[in-house]
């Protein structure tokens, strides 16, 4: 097992925090992001920090990691970076999809729906298949994806993303079932409402979401990307070898506290 991790969506939010945390833990970081304009400037700050933390053992690629072309192009490069050794972690942290309702003035289109489910759900399967085929996943490797409370609650503008999250959870469960006998585990991490750039894309009322969350969360605060990063770090330890096909809640009890 190598000491490299692969993060899909590693420039902001949960992915960036995880990259920094695992860099401090001693892992080399391979990450993908898809940033343009001002977002690219923010990504560069993360990249520079991760590069410093790893002593130069980091590789960031600014491209659409959900595309079939990117998978086939970069898997050989990843194998070269790790010297053919399996990855410790494949983390799916891509937060890009259509946020709209199924009905109303701008109902979701088939193209938008298909894109959202592919990018935020199905792409994890295709990455896993290609990494496994190239022996970049082996005994001790972890596969993780990020999900949310929207996987079982209906809410304004979240329909397409909700479907994608449920699809990803099913994919993770099946991966863990099929690859578990080889010591490869797959789990989803359910975060609570987190004030990230992705949240601002979901709703214009994100500030209200944050305030309501602070009221209903038993710990009276929102989830932070660092909370998620810490959970992922713990799950990479040998003590977590038998955790598989599960949803791990890191939300301070938010999902069990009802609504205001």
GUDRENDREN-199694 format. One record per residue: z, y, x of N, C-alpha, C in turn; residue in three letters. Coordinates in steps of 0.05 Angstrom, whole numbers, plus 5000, padded with zeros to 4 digits. Each point is the difference from the previous one (the first is absolute). Layout:
% GUDRENDREN-199694
ZYXZYXZYXALA;...
% end
This chain:
% GUDRENDREN-199694
500049765017500050244983500050255017UNK;498250184994499850255016502050214988UNK;500150225013501850214991498350244989UNK;497849934986498350204988500249984970UNK;499850234986499950014971497650154992UNK;499049944976497650134989500850134974UNK;499550264998500750164976497550124988UNK;499449934975497850124986501150234984UNK;499450245010501150254988502450085016UNK;499650075025502350055018500350295009UNK;498950194986500150285009502050184986UNK;500749934975501850164984501849814983UNK;502150124988501749854982501349755011UNK;500049794984501449765008498749875025UNK;497450015002498649885023500750145026UNK;500150274999500750155024502849955009UNK;501950004980502849955007500449725011UNK;498549814990500249735010498949985028UNK;497850135005498850005027502050115020UNK;501450224993501950125018502449825005UNK;501049884978502349825002499449765017UNK;497749874995499349765015499350065029UNK;499050255005499550085027502650025015UNK;502150104987502750025012501149725004UNK;499249814983500949725003498649865023UNK;498050125011498649885023497349884994UNK;499050034975497449894993497850195008UNK;497749885007497550155003498950054972UNK;498850234996499050084973497050014999UNK;498849854981497250034994499950094971UNK;498750234995500150114973497450134992UNK;499549994974497650134988500950224982UNK;498450214999500450224981497350114993UNK;499950154979497450114991500550294991UNK;500250185020500850274996497850205007UNK;499850214984498150215005501450274996UNK;498950225011501050274996502950035010UNK;501650134983502850055007501649745004UNK;499249804985501449745002499749885028UNK;497750065012499549905026501950125021UNK;500750254996501950135018502849874998UNK;500849944975502649864996499949735013UNK;497849864997499749735012500250015030UNK;498850215012500150035029502850035011UNK;501750134985502850035008501449735001UNK;499449834979501249735000498949845023UNK;497450015004498849855022501150075027UNK;500450255005501150095025502949905004UNK;501550014978502849925002500249695004UNK;498449854986500049715003499049925028UNK;498050145010499049955027502150055021UNK;501650204996502250075018502249794999UNK;500749914975502149814997499249725011UNK;497549945000499149745009499250005030UNK;500150245012499150025027497049955003UNK;498550084980497149975001499049744987UNK;501949834990499249754988499550034970UNK;498150184994499350054972497050054997UNK;498949914978497250034995499650084971UNK;499050244995499550104973497050024995UNK;499149914977497250014994499650164973UNK;498550215001499650174976497549914986UNK;500349814982497849894985501049874975UNK;498249934982500849884975500749705004UNK;502549945003500949735006499549804977UNK;499450114976499549824978497249904998UNK;498250105017497249924999499649745015UNK;498149844991499349755012499050045028UNK;498550225004498950065026502250055021UNK;502150144992502250075018501549745008UNK;500449824981501449765006498549845021UNK;497449964996498449845019499750145027UNK;500050275000499750145025502550015016UNK;502350024987502550055015501749755005UNK;499649794986501549765006499649905028UNK;497550005010499649925029501450205019UNK;500150264993501350195017503049955000UNK;501149934977502849944998500749765017UNK;498349804999500449765016499950065030UNK;498450195007499850095028502650145008UNK;501050174983502450155005502449825004UNK;500249794984502349825001499649775020UNK;497750005014499349785018499949744985UNK;499250014975499749764984502649894988UNK;502250145005502649914989500250094971UNK;501349844983500350074972501750264996UNK;499550134979501550244993502749924988UNK;502050175005502649954987499950094971UNK;498550214994500050124973497350104992UNK;499249954975497850144987501350154976UNK;500050265001501150164979497850154985UNK;499949974974498150154983501550244989UNK;499250235009501350254991497950214992UNK;497849904990497950194992500650114972UNK;500250264998500650134974497650184993UNK;497949874990497650154992498849864975UNK;499950154978498949894976499750224979UNK;498949924977499650194978502550024983UNK;501050244996502350044983499150154975UNK;499749854979499150114974500849804979UNK;499650074975500749824978497649824992UNK;500549804984497849834990498550144978UNK;501350184986498750144977500550305004UNK;498850164982500450295001497550155010UNK;500450245010497850175008498549885024UNK;501449885019498749895024500949715004UNK;499149824982500849725003498949885025UNK;501549815012499249875025497349864996UNK;498350025019497449864999500249725014UNK;498049844995500149735013499950035030UNK;498450195010499850045029502750085011UNK;501450184987502650095010502049784999UNK;499949844979501949784997499649795021UNK;497449935004499449805020500850095028UNK;499550265006500750115026502949995005UNK;501650084980502950015003501249735005UNK;499149804984501049735003499249885027UNK;497650065009499149905026501650125022UNK;500250275001501350145022502949945002UNK;501450014977502949974999501049724995UNK;498149814996500849734994498549795016UNK;497449974991498449785011499550025030UNK;499950245011499450035028502149855018UNK;502449984990502149855016499149715003UNK;498949884979499149735002497849975021UNK;498150185000497749975018500950045029UNK;501850185005501150045027501549745009UNK;501649894982501549765006498249775007UNK;497949964983498149785005498750025027UNK;499150245008498650045025501949985024UNK;502450104997502049975022500849715004UNK;500449864978500749725002497849835012UNK;497550064992497749865010499750045030UNK;500850235010499850065028502649955016UNK;501849844987502549915012501850245009UNK;499850214984501750235005502550014982UNK;500349784985502449964984500949715006UNK;502649975005501049745007503049984994UNK;501349795008502849964994501750255009UNK;501450114981501650245005498750264991UNK;497449994993498650244991501050084972UNK;500150254995500850104973497650164988UNK;499749964974498150164985501550154978UNK;499750264999501550164981498350214987UNK;500650064975498750214985502050174985UNK;499350244994501950184986499350024970UNK;502049964984499650024971501950214989UNK;500050024973501750214988500949924972UNK;501750164988501049954974497750004979UNK;497850135007497750004982498749734997UNK;501049805014498849734997500849884973UNK;502150104987500749904974500750214979UNK;499750265008500450224982497450154996UNK;499450084974497750174995500950295002UNK;498350165013500650285003497550175003UNK;500350264996497750185000498349985026UNK;497449954996498250015022500249775021UNK;501749814995500549795020498649744994UNK;498649984978498849754992498449855021UNK;498050125012498449865020501649915024UNK;501850175009501749925023501949784993UNK;501050014975501849794991498649735000UNK;497649994991498449755000499649905029UNK;499450195018499649935028502649895013UNK;502350114993502549915011500649714990UNK;499549954975500549734989498149805013UNK;497550085005498149835014501049945028UNK;500950205014501049965027502449825001UNK;501850034981502449824999499149714996UNK;498049954983499049734995498749895026UNK;498550175014498749925025502149935020UNK;502150165003502149955019501449744994UNK;500649964974501449754992498349755007UNK;497450024995498249785005499749955030UNK;499850225016499849975029502449865011UNK;502450084991502449885009500249704993UNK;498949944976500049724991498249835017UNK;497650115006498049845015500649995030UNK;501150215012500450015028502949965009UNK;501749974981502849965006500549755018UNK;498549794995500449765016499450045030UNK;498650215006499450065028501950215012UNK;502150074985502050195009499250294997UNK;497950044984499150274994501150084972UNK;501550224999501150084975498750254989UNK;500150034973498850244987502050104979UNK;500550265001501950124981499150284993UNK;500950104977499550274992502650165002UNK;499850255008502350185000499750204978UNK;501950014981499950194979501750245006UNK;498750235004501450255006500650144974UNK;502050185001500550174977498150255003UNK;500350184981498550255002500650145026UNK;497850065015500350125027498350255002UNK;501250225007498550255003498149995024UNK;497649894996498049995020497450134990UNK;498150035017497450114992498749844977UNK;500449745001498949824980501150074972UNK;502650074999501350064974498750254988UNK;499350205017498850244989497249954989UNK;498849785008497349934989500249864973UNK;502449894995500349854975500450184976UNK;501750215004500650184978500650285010UNK;499250204984500750285006503050054996UNK;501249824984502950034994501749845020UNK;499149975024501449835019502850115006UNK;500350274999502650125004502049914979UNK;499149984975501649914978500849715004UNK;498049845010500649725005502349975021UNK;499850165020502149995021502750074989UNK;500250214985502650094989501149794980UNK;498349894983500949794982500949755014UNK;498649945022500849775016502750035012UNK;500650245011502650055011502249974980UNK;499450054975502149984979500549714993UNK;497849844998500449724991500549805022UNK;499350075025500549825022503049975005UNK;501149765002502949975005500950145025UNK;498250045019500850135025499350305001UNK;499050094977499650294995498150135020UNK;498049855008497950115017497549844997UNK;497850105010497549855000499849825024UNK;498149814999499449835023498750175021UNK;500449935025498650145022498249795014UNK;497950105013498449815016501649865021UNK;502150135011501749875020501549764988UNK;500750024974501349774987498249765000UNK;497550044994498149794999499549895028UNK;499750185019499649915028502349835010UNK;502450074993502449855008500049724988UNK;499149984975499949744986497949825013UNK;497750115006497949855014500949905027UNK;501450185015501049935026501949764998UNK;501850004980501849784996498649744994UNK;497950024984498549764991498449885023UNK;499750145022498649885023501849835017UNK;502650014995501949845016499849714993UNK;500749825018500049714995501749924976UNK;502150164995501849944977498550004973UNK;497650135000498550034975497749804998UNK;500149805017497749815000499649854974UNK;502149974984499849844975499750174975UNK;499650265004499450184977497050004996UNK;499149914977497149974996499450024970UNK;497550104994499050024973501850174982UNK;501350205011502050154986499450304998UNK;501450134982499950294999502850105009UNK;500050155021502550115012500450284990UNK;502250064986500450264989501550185020UNK;498850235006501350205017499850264986UNK;501850044980499950244983502850094992UNK;502149915013502750084993500949914973UNK;498649814987500749914974498650154978UNK;498150175007498650174981498649844978UNK;498749785007498549844981501949854981UNK;502650005005501849864982501950194985UNK;499450265001501850194989499150134975UNK;497749924988499150134976498850275005UNK;499550144978498750275002501750214987UNK;499450255007501550224989498750084973UNK;
% end
